[in-house]
């Protein structure tokens, strides 16, 4: 009797457990179906809308930028890579540097470089002004960045204010006369004499080499105009009323000259006194 009862109880337990197992299996199957359907819908939505988003993020290049890209692919891609992303050990990324950096580096002949050096030297430019503008437009549309404004960059400038700003912000490296000077690690601040208005403005916006960036928050466009006017109208004209300018490098050369002249004068004076005694 006991064994029959046990069999009946086991049979009833199995019969009662089947609906539970079936309901759990159905729930799992339903969840899997819903997950697959959701993934399918998400993939379809991405396929439909992703091309439109990409088209908005990467608009077609203008005519000047397209010409600039053609020049870039021939002359710049080796060091700066496809889409100006940069190549490690050769050249930095140009995304975000803006047209101002291109106008300074390429317009002054510093780029393209013949070889890696401590500092790119100024030399006759490889590209024409129009080609420089096209390269700058391509880099500008590629990643944005600072641009040199059009028009007269000295309009409404104040020479006195420009001189004060130059002595505060620029003379430490470029010297009081704008002749440039040596820096550390084989680098130097170049002379400002061959620089044009746009090149000076571009240098302040982009901060090439060791030069800091002087954005519009640090030096306003009006103050930039004052500095440019002071450099072009005062420093580039010989106004040394006192005589020989000693290269216009500031107090260092003046101190050396005074020391040497003074020592020579003292030696001759000592010899003259000794000869008379």
C-alpha positions as CSV (number, residue, x, y, z in Angstrom):
1,X,0.0,0.0,0.0
2,X,2.8,2.4,0.9
3,X,4.5,1.9,-2.5
4,X,1.2,2.4,-4.4
5,X,0.6,5.6,-2.5
6,X,4.2,6.8,-3.2
7,X,3.7,6.1,-6.9
8,X,0.4,8.0,-7.0
9,X,2.0,11.0,-5.2
10,X,5.0,11.1,-7.6
11,X,2.6,10.9,-10.6
12,X,0.5,13.8,-9.2
13,X,3.6,15.8,-8.5
14,X,4.9,15.3,-12.1
15,X,1.5,16.2,-13.5
16,X,1.4,19.3,-11.4
17,X,4.9,20.4,-12.4
18,X,4.4,20.2,-16.2
19,X,2.3,23.3,-16.5
20,X,4.8,25.3,-14.5
21,X,7.7,24.1,-16.7
22,X,5.7,24.9,-19.8
23,X,4.8,28.4,-18.6
24,X,8.5,29.1,-17.8
25,X,9.6,27.9,-21.2
26,X,6.9,30.0,-22.9
27,X,8.0,33.1,-21.0
28,X,11.7,32.6,-22.0
29,X,10.7,32.0,-25.6
30,X,8.6,35.2,-25.6
31,X,11.4,37.2,-24.1
32,X,13.8,36.0,-26.8
33,X,11.4,36.8,-29.6
34,X,10.8,40.3,-28.2
35,X,14.6,40.9,-27.9
36,X,15.2,39.8,-31.5
37,X,12.4,42.1,-32.7
38,X,13.8,45.0,-30.7
39,X,17.3,44.5,-32.2
40,X,15.8,44.2,-35.7
41,X,13.9,47.5,-35.3
42,X,16.9,49.3,-33.8
43,X,19.1,48.1,-36.7
44,X,16.5,49.2,-39.3
45,X,16.2,52.6,-37.7
46,X,20.0,53.1,-37.7
47,X,20.2,52.1,-41.3
48,X,17.5,54.6,-42.2
49,X,18.7,57.6,-40.2
50,X,22.5,57.2,-40.0
51,X,23.3,58.3,-43.6
52,X,21.3,61.5,-43.0
53,X,23.2,62.3,-39.8
54,X,26.5,61.6,-41.4
55,X,25.7,63.8,-44.3
56,X,24.9,66.7,-41.9
57,X,28.2,66.2,-40.0
58,X,30.3,66.0,-43.1
59,X,28.9,68.5,-45.6
60,X,30.5,68.7,-49.0
61,X,33.6,70.9,-49.5
62,X,33.3,74.3,-51.2
63,X,35.2,74.9,-54.4
64,X,38.2,76.5,-52.7
65,X,38.4,73.8,-50.1
66,X,38.2,71.0,-52.8
67,X,41.1,72.6,-54.5
68,X,43.0,72.8,-51.2
69,X,42.3,69.1,-50.6
70,X,43.8,68.3,-53.9
71,X,47.0,70.2,-53.0
72,X,47.0,68.7,-49.5
73,X,46.8,65.1,-50.9
74,X,49.9,65.8,-53.1
75,X,52.1,67.9,-50.8
76,X,51.0,67.4,-47.2
77,X,49.5,63.9,-46.7
78,X,52.9,62.2,-46.1
79,X,53.5,64.0,-42.8
80,X,49.9,65.0,-41.8
81,X,48.1,61.9,-42.9
82,X,44.7,61.4,-44.6
83,X,42.1,63.9,-43.5
84,X,44.9,65.8,-41.7
85,X,44.8,63.4,-38.7
86,X,48.5,63.6,-38.3
87,X,51.3,60.9,-38.5
88,X,53.2,60.0,-35.4
89,X,56.8,61.0,-35.6
90,X,56.2,63.1,-38.8
91,X,53.6,65.8,-38.3
92,X,50.8,66.8,-36.0
93,X,47.1,66.7,-36.6
94,X,45.7,69.8,-38.3
95,X,42.1,69.3,-37.2
96,X,41.1,72.4,-35.4
97,X,44.2,74.6,-36.1
98,X,42.2,76.7,-38.5
99,X,43.1,78.7,-41.6
100,X,45.3,81.1,-39.6
101,X,47.9,78.4,-38.8
102,X,48.0,77.4,-42.5
103,X,48.3,81.0,-43.6
104,X,51.3,81.6,-41.3
105,X,53.2,78.3,-41.8
106,X,52.6,77.8,-45.5
107,X,52.6,81.5,-46.4
108,X,56.0,82.1,-44.8
109,X,57.5,79.0,-46.5
110,X,58.0,77.2,-43.2
111,X,55.8,74.4,-44.5
112,X,56.4,72.1,-46.1
113,X,59.5,71.2,-44.2
114,X,62.4,69.6,-46.0
115,X,63.4,67.7,-42.8
116,X,62.7,67.6,-39.1
117,X,64.5,70.4,-37.2
118,X,64.2,72.1,-33.9
119,X,62.3,74.9,-35.6
120,X,60.9,75.5,-39.1
121,X,62.8,78.3,-40.8
122,X,61.3,81.0,-42.9
123,X,62.1,80.6,-46.6
124,X,60.5,81.4,-50.0
125,X,57.0,79.9,-50.1
126,X,56.3,76.9,-52.3
127,X,52.7,77.8,-52.9
128,X,51.1,81.0,-54.3
129,X,48.8,83.2,-52.2
130,X,45.8,81.7,-53.9
131,X,47.0,78.1,-53.1
132,X,47.7,79.1,-49.5
133,X,44.1,80.4,-49.3
134,X,42.8,77.2,-50.7
135,X,44.8,75.0,-48.3
136,X,43.6,77.2,-45.4
137,X,40.0,76.9,-46.5
138,X,40.3,73.1,-46.6
139,X,41.8,72.9,-43.1
140,X,39.2,75.4,-41.9
141,X,36.2,73.3,-43.2
142,X,37.8,70.1,-42.0
143,X,37.9,71.0,-38.3
144,X,37.3,74.7,-37.8
145,X,39.7,77.0,-35.8
146,X,40.8,80.6,-35.9
147,X,40.7,82.7,-39.1
148,X,42.4,85.9,-40.0
149,X,39.8,88.5,-40.7
150,X,39.5,90.2,-44.1
151,X,40.1,93.9,-44.8
152,X,42.5,96.5,-43.4
153,X,44.1,95.0,-40.2
154,X,45.4,98.4,-39.1
155,X,42.2,100.3,-39.3
156,X,41.8,102.7,-36.4
157,X,45.1,101.6,-34.8
158,X,46.8,103.6,-32.1
159,X,50.7,103.5,-32.3
160,X,51.2,104.5,-28.7
161,X,49.0,101.7,-27.4
162,X,50.6,99.3,-29.9
163,X,54.0,100.1,-28.6
164,X,53.0,99.6,-25.0
165,X,51.3,96.2,-25.8
166,X,54.4,95.1,-27.9
167,X,56.8,95.9,-25.0
168,X,54.6,94.0,-22.6
169,X,53.8,90.9,-24.7
170,X,56.3,90.6,-27.5
171,X,59.6,92.2,-26.7
172,X,60.8,89.5,-24.3
173,X,61.3,87.2,-27.3
174,X,61.4,89.4,-30.4
175,X,63.5,92.1,-28.7
176,X,62.5,95.7,-28.3
177,X,63.5,96.4,-31.9
178,X,61.7,93.4,-33.4
179,X,64.9,91.8,-34.5
180,X,64.3,88.5,-32.8
181,X,66.5,86.6,-30.4
182,X,67.7,83.1,-29.3
183,X,65.6,80.8,-27.2
184,X,66.3,77.4,-25.6
185,X,66.9,74.0,-27.3
186,X,68.1,75.5,-30.5
187,X,65.0,77.6,-31.1
188,X,64.6,81.3,-31.7
189,X,62.2,84.1,-32.0
190,X,62.3,85.3,-35.7
191,X,62.8,88.8,-36.9
192,X,59.5,90.7,-37.6
193,X,60.9,92.7,-40.5
194,X,59.8,90.4,-43.3
195,X,56.3,89.7,-41.8
196,X,53.2,91.1,-43.4
197,X,50.1,92.3,-41.5
198,X,48.2,89.0,-42.1
199,X,51.2,86.9,-41.1
200,X,51.6,88.8,-37.8
201,X,47.9,88.5,-37.1
202,X,47.9,84.8,-38.0
203,X,50.9,84.2,-35.7
204,X,49.1,85.8,-32.7
205,X,46.0,83.6,-33.4
206,X,47.8,80.3,-33.9
207,X,50.9,80.6,-31.6
208,X,53.5,78.9,-33.9
209,X,56.6,77.2,-32.5
210,X,57.3,78.5,-29.0
211,X,55.0,81.5,-29.3
212,X,51.9,81.5,-27.0
213,X,48.5,81.8,-28.5
214,X,47.0,85.4,-28.2
215,X,43.3,84.8,-28.8
216,X,40.7,87.5,-28.8
217,X,40.2,86.9,-25.1
218,X,43.9,87.7,-24.4
219,X,44.4,90.5,-26.9
220,X,41.4,91.9,-28.6
221,X,41.2,92.5,-32.4
222,X,41.6,96.3,-31.8
223,X,44.7,95.7,-29.7
224,X,46.1,93.3,-32.4
225,X,45.6,96.2,-34.9
226,X,47.6,98.5,-32.6
227,X,50.4,96.0,-32.3
228,X,50.6,95.4,-36.1
229,X,50.6,99.1,-36.8
230,X,53.4,99.7,-34.3
231,X,55.5,96.9,-35.8
232,X,54.9,98.0,-39.4
233,X,55.1,101.8,-39.0
234,X,57.6,102.2,-36.2
235,X,59.9,99.2,-35.8
236,X,60.5,98.7,-39.5
237,X,61.7,102.3,-40.1
238,X,65.2,103.3,-38.9
239,X,64.5,106.0,-36.3
240,X,67.8,105.7,-34.4
241,X,68.4,109.4,-33.7
242,X,71.2,108.6,-31.3
243,X,73.5,106.9,-33.9
244,X,74.4,103.3,-34.6
245,X,71.6,101.0,-33.4
246,X,73.8,97.9,-32.5
247,X,71.4,95.6,-34.3
248,X,68.5,96.9,-32.2
249,X,68.7,93.8,-29.9
250,X,68.1,95.8,-26.8
251,X,70.2,96.4,-23.6
252,X,72.3,93.3,-23.9
253,X,74.4,94.4,-26.9
254,X,74.4,98.0,-25.6
255,X,75.9,96.7,-22.3
256,X,78.5,94.7,-24.0
257,X,79.5,97.6,-26.3
258,X,79.8,99.9,-23.3
259,X,81.8,97.4,-21.4
260,X,84.3,96.8,-24.2
261,X,84.6,100.4,-25.0
262,X,85.1,101.3,-21.4
263,X,87.7,98.6,-20.8
264,X,89.7,99.6,-23.9
265,X,89.5,103.3,-22.8
266,X,90.7,102.4,-19.3
267,X,93.6,100.3,-20.6
268,X,94.8,103.1,-22.9
269,X,94.4,105.7,-20.2
270,X,96.4,103.5,-17.8
271,X,99.2,103.1,-20.4
272,X,99.2,106.9,-21.1
273,X,99.5,107.7,-17.4
274,X,102.2,105.2,-16.9
275,X,104.2,106.6,-19.9
276,X,103.9,110.2,-18.5
277,X,105.0,109.2,-15.0
